[in-house]
Amino acid sequence: MSDLERMSRLSEKQLTILNGELQRGRKSTLTAYLLWLFLGTLGIHKFYLGKTAWGIVYLLLTVFGWSTGGAGLLLVLTGEMEAERMATVGLVLLALLGLFLLIDLFTIPRQIRKHEQQLKEKMLADFERQNYTA
């Protein structure tokens, strides 16, 4: 059943609640891009979009990438043999983070639409469950 059919079964009060919640839960594309631009390596734009797990992944990639890469580069200067591997691991982590950020550059609008659709689906399911049990 389509969303329109499902929405046509709702009462006026339920439609008002649905539209209000959708407005309240709406995410700004501009805000998401600004967060991506200035705080993207920390995953803040992912947290804003409701993707907490991915936000944590971005944050961990940044922390471990810079710490292992930076420590590895410092140890390379001292002549430590294992330092090159450590620096390489850090650089790989940062490169992976860069790839994720590049993908986000092109997919933020789609991620916002998906977030809004998931919110709508959840609310419709809740209303249908309420109507079924009433």
N, C-alpha and C positions, 0 to 999 in steps of 0.2 A: 504494500500500500504506500502511495506517495505521501510526502509531507503535507501537501495541500489537502488530500483526503483526510489525513489524520487531524489536521488543524480544523477542518470543517466540522468535526465531531465535538470540538471543545465548546464550552459555554463562553459567553462574553467575558465573564470574570476570569476564566482560565486563559483566554486569548490576551486579555490585558496584562495578566501576570507574566505570560510567556513573552510578550513584546517588551515589557519592562525589564525582565531579566536578560533578554537578549541585548537590549540597549546597554544595560549595566555591565554586561560581560564582554562588550565589544572591545577589541584591541585596535590601536592605531598603528597603521603601517609606518607612518612617519616616526612615531616613538620607537617602534621595533628597529627601524633602520638606524636611528640615532644611538640607541643602546648597542646595536651591532657594531657601529663605527667606533664608538668611544670605549665601550666596555665588553666588546665581543669576546675577547680572549678569556674573560672571566665567566662567560656564559650568561651574563645578565639578561640578554635578549631572550634566551631560552627560558629563564625563570619567568620573565614577563609573559611569554607565550604559553605558560602553563606546562612546560616540559622540564620539570624539575630534575629528572634523572639525567637528561642531556645537559642541563646546566651544570650539574655536578661533574659530569664527564669532561666538559670544557674546562672547568675550574681545575680539576685534577691534572689534565693534560698540560695546562699552563704551569701549574706549580711544579710538577715533576719534570716537565720539559726544561724549564729554566733552571731548576735546581741541579738536575743531573748534567745538563749541558754546560751550565756555568761552572759547576765544580769540576767537571771533566776538563774544560778548557784551562782552568787555573792549574789543575794537576799536570796537564800537558806541559805547561811552562816549567814545572819543576822536574820534568823528565820521567814521571811515573808511567810505567808501561800500560797498566790497565786504564789509564785516563782516557785514551783514545776511544775505547769501547764505551765508556761512560758518556763522553761527549757525543758520540754517535747516537746512543740511545736518546739523549736529550734532544738532539736535532731531529731524529725521527718522530719523536712525540710532538715537537713543535710543527713539523711538516704536516703531520696528520691533523693537528688542530687547524693549521692554515687551510687544508683541503676542506674540512668541515665548514670553516668560515666562508670559503669561496662558494660552497654549495648553498649556504644560507643566503648569500647575496642574491641568488636567483630564486630562492624558494620561500622567502618570508611571506609574500602575499598569499601563497597557497597554504602555508602553515596557519595563517590567520583565518582563512576561509574554513579550513578543516577544524580548527578550534571552535569556531562559531557553529558549525554543523554538529559537532559532538555535543555542545551545550544544548542545542535545539533538540537533538535526538534524546538526550537524557531527560529533558523536561517533558517532552511528549510522552516518553515511556512512563514517567512518574504520573502524569495526568491520566494516562490510560489505565494504569494500575489503580489509581484512586477511583476512577469511574467504574472499573470492573468490580472493585470491592464494595462500592457504595450501594 
